[in-house]
Amino acid sequence: NSPDMWIKKEGAFEGIVPPELFYTAQGILRARAHRYSDEELIEKLRNLYQRHGYLSGLIIDEADGMPSAAAYAHRFGSLVRAYQAVGFTPDRDYQYLEVNQFLRRLHPEIVSQTERMIAEVGGSVERDPATDLLTVNREFTVSLVLARCQLLDNGRRRWKVRFDTSLAPDITVAVRLDDSNQAALDYYLLPRLDFGQARIHLADHNGIEFECYRFDSLDYLYGMARRIRIRRAA
């Protein structure tokens, strides 16, 4: 219902904060809800940067007349990108945080794609909404994990694969990401019977005990789920 239809009584209970403080806060919230253009957001952020010589989410949120830090992150994809637009480079490396945000979006996409492909080859798959554990054909369970690429000082690459020991899946699909951590490089189908530890480390070149489980795609996994109709004998 719109406010004019509400039935209310002012001062029915003693307020937690003084009325003037409450209405001041309401005014700030309404001001922050104002729809700014990208140019207006950048101009406000640039002025704030020039006043402080530094930027952070806390500085943005505490500044009068500024949209929230969450608004900047939503509009520009991340706070780091908003900072870059005004020429500010944070002291700490925020690239790691941006990669984390991307991986949180990428993981459900890969899980959903795996579900679709298994269904297309005639298999059945049940997905636990809390853990993303897949039960294929009610025969075996699959857990998909993303392995971030870490570049060492010597130029070599390393991937750390963490097994979800609490779920104890029959197969862990480790998706190795490329140098930019933006796309899949290859896949390792690791059975629990052969890998009982909590984590393993992969390099560019690994021993046969690892390489025999490496695949360029997930076609082998889909093949494990494939169901073929058998004609009834006469």
MOPERA-V840210 format. One record per residue. N is the residue number from 0. RES is the residue in three letters. SS is DSSP state (alpha for helix, beta for strand, coil for the rest). OMEGA is omega in degrees with one decimal (999 if undefined). Layout:
N/RES/SS/OMEGA
N/RES/SS/OMEGA
//
This chain:
0/ASN/coil/176.5
1/SER/coil/-175.3
2/PRO/alpha/-178.2
3/ASP/alpha/178.2
4/MET/alpha/-178.6
5/TRP/coil/170.4
6/ILE/coil/-173.7
7/LYS/coil/177.4
8/LYS/coil/180.0
9/GLU/coil/176.3
10/GLY/coil/179.9
11/ALA/coil/177.5
12/PHE/coil/177.5
13/GLU/coil/-177.4
14/GLY/coil/176.6
15/ILE/coil/178.4
16/VAL/coil/177.9
17/PRO/coil/-177.7
18/PRO/alpha/-177.7
19/GLU/alpha/177.6
20/LEU/alpha/179.6
21/PHE/alpha/-177.0
22/TYR/alpha/174.0
23/THR/alpha/178.9
24/ALA/alpha/178.3
25/GLN/alpha/178.1
26/GLY/alpha/177.9
27/ILE/alpha/179.6
28/LEU/alpha/178.7
29/ARG/alpha/179.1
30/ALA/alpha/-179.1
31/ARG/alpha/178.6
32/ALA/coil/179.4
33/HIS/coil/-178.1
34/ARG/coil/178.3
35/TYR/coil/171.9
36/SER/coil/178.0
37/ASP/alpha/-179.2
38/GLU/alpha/178.7
39/GLU/alpha/179.3
40/LEU/alpha/-179.2
41/ILE/alpha/-179.1
42/GLU/alpha/178.0
43/LYS/alpha/-179.4
44/LEU/alpha/178.4
45/ARG/alpha/178.4
46/ASN/alpha/178.5
47/LEU/alpha/178.4
48/TYR/alpha/-180.0
49/GLN/alpha/179.7
50/ARG/alpha/-173.9
51/HIS/alpha/-175.5
52/GLY/coil/-177.1
53/TYR/coil/178.9
54/LEU/coil/173.4
55/SER/coil/177.6
56/GLY/alpha/-180.0
57/LEU/alpha/178.8
58/ILE/alpha/179.9
59/ILE/alpha/-175.9
60/ASP/alpha/-176.6
61/GLU/alpha/-178.4
62/ALA/coil/177.6
63/ASP/coil/175.9
64/GLY/coil/-179.7
65/MET/coil/168.4
66/PRO/coil/-177.6
67/SER/coil/176.1
68/ALA/alpha/178.6
69/ALA/alpha/179.1
70/ALA/alpha/178.0
71/TYR/alpha/-179.5
72/ALA/alpha/-179.5
73/HIS/alpha/-175.3
74/ARG/alpha/-173.8
75/PHE/alpha/178.5
76/GLY/coil/176.6
77/SER/coil/176.3
78/LEU/alpha/-178.6
79/VAL/alpha/-179.7
80/ARG/alpha/175.8
81/ALA/alpha/177.6
82/TYR/alpha/-177.9
83/GLN/alpha/-178.6
84/ALA/alpha/179.3
85/VAL/coil/175.6
86/GLY/coil/-179.9
87/PHE/coil/177.0
88/THR/coil/-179.2
89/PRO/coil/178.4
90/ASP/coil/-178.6
91/ARG/coil/-178.2
92/ASP/coil/-179.5
93/TYR/coil/-179.4
94/GLN/alpha/-179.7
95/TYR/alpha/-179.6
96/LEU/alpha/179.1
97/GLU/alpha/177.9
98/VAL/alpha/178.1
99/ASN/alpha/178.7
100/GLN/alpha/179.6
101/PHE/alpha/-178.4
102/LEU/alpha/178.1
103/ARG/alpha/176.0
104/ARG/alpha/-175.5
105/LEU/alpha/-174.5
106/HIS/alpha/178.8
107/PRO/alpha/177.6
108/GLU/alpha/-179.8
109/ILE/alpha/178.4
110/VAL/alpha/-179.7
111/SER/alpha/178.4
112/GLN/alpha/178.8
113/THR/alpha/177.0
114/GLU/alpha/-177.9
115/ARG/alpha/-176.9
116/MET/alpha/177.8
117/ILE/alpha/177.9
118/ALA/alpha/-178.3
119/GLU/alpha/179.8
120/VAL/coil/175.1
121/GLY/coil/178.2
122/GLY/coil/175.6
123/SER/coil/-178.9
124/VAL/beta/175.5
125/GLU/beta/-175.9
126/ARG/beta/175.2
127/ASP/coil/-176.0
128/PRO/coil/-178.2
129/ALA/coil/-173.6
130/THR/coil/-175.3
131/ASP/coil/175.8
132/LEU/coil/-179.4
133/LEU/beta/173.1
134/THR/beta/-172.7
135/VAL/beta/177.6
136/ASN/coil/-177.9
137/ARG/coil/-177.5
138/GLU/coil/-179.4
139/PHE/beta/-178.2
140/THR/beta/-176.9
141/VAL/beta/174.0
142/SER/beta/178.8
143/LEU/beta/178.1
144/VAL/beta/178.4
145/LEU/beta/179.4
146/ALA/beta/-179.2
147/ARG/coil/176.0
148/CYS/beta/178.0
149/GLN/beta/178.4
150/LEU/beta/-179.7
151/LEU/coil/-179.2
152/ASP/coil/-179.5
153/ASN/coil/178.1
154/GLY/coil/180.0
155/ARG/coil/-177.8
156/ARG/beta/177.5
157/ARG/beta/175.9
158/TRP/beta/176.7
159/LYS/beta/179.6
160/VAL/beta/178.3
161/ARG/beta/177.6
162/PHE/coil/177.1
163/ASP/coil/-175.4
164/THR/coil/179.4
165/SER/coil/178.6
166/LEU/coil/-179.2
167/ALA/coil/179.1
168/PRO/coil/177.2
169/ASP/coil/179.6
170/ILE/beta/171.8
171/THR/beta/175.8
172/VAL/beta/178.9
173/ALA/beta/179.3
174/VAL/beta/177.4
175/ARG/beta/-180.0
176/LEU/beta/-178.7
177/ASP/coil/-175.1
178/ASP/coil/-177.8
179/SER/coil/-176.3
180/ASN/coil/-179.6
181/GLN/coil/-177.3
182/ALA/coil/180.0
183/ALA/beta/176.8
184/LEU/beta/175.9
185/ASP/beta/-173.3
186/TYR/beta/174.0
187/TYR/beta/176.9
188/LEU/beta/-169.5
189/LEU/beta/-180.0
190/PRO/beta/-177.4
191/ARG/coil/-178.7
192/LEU/coil/-178.2
193/ASP/coil/-177.1
194/PHE/coil/-178.2
195/GLY/coil/-177.3
196/GLN/coil/-176.9
197/ALA/coil/-177.7
198/ARG/beta/173.2
199/ILE/beta/177.3
200/HIS/beta/179.2
201/LEU/beta/177.5
202/ALA/beta/176.7
203/ASP/coil/179.2
204/HIS/coil/-175.7
205/ASN/coil/179.7
206/GLY/coil/-178.0
207/ILE/alpha/-180.0
208/GLU/alpha/174.9
209/PHE/alpha/-172.6
210/GLU/alpha/179.1
211/CYS/coil/178.7
212/TYR/coil/-177.0
213/ARG/beta/178.8
214/PHE/beta/178.3
215/ASP/coil/178.2
216/SER/coil/178.9
217/LEU/coil/-179.0
218/ASP/alpha/-179.6
219/TYR/alpha/177.0
220/LEU/alpha/178.6
221/TYR/alpha/177.9
222/GLY/alpha/177.1
223/MET/alpha/-177.6
224/ALA/alpha/-174.6
225/ARG/coil/176.0
226/ARG/coil/-178.5
227/ILE/coil/178.5
228/ARG/coil/178.7
229/ILE/coil/178.6
230/ARG/coil/178.7
231/ARG/coil/-179.7
232/ALA/coil/-178.6
233/ALA/coil/999
//
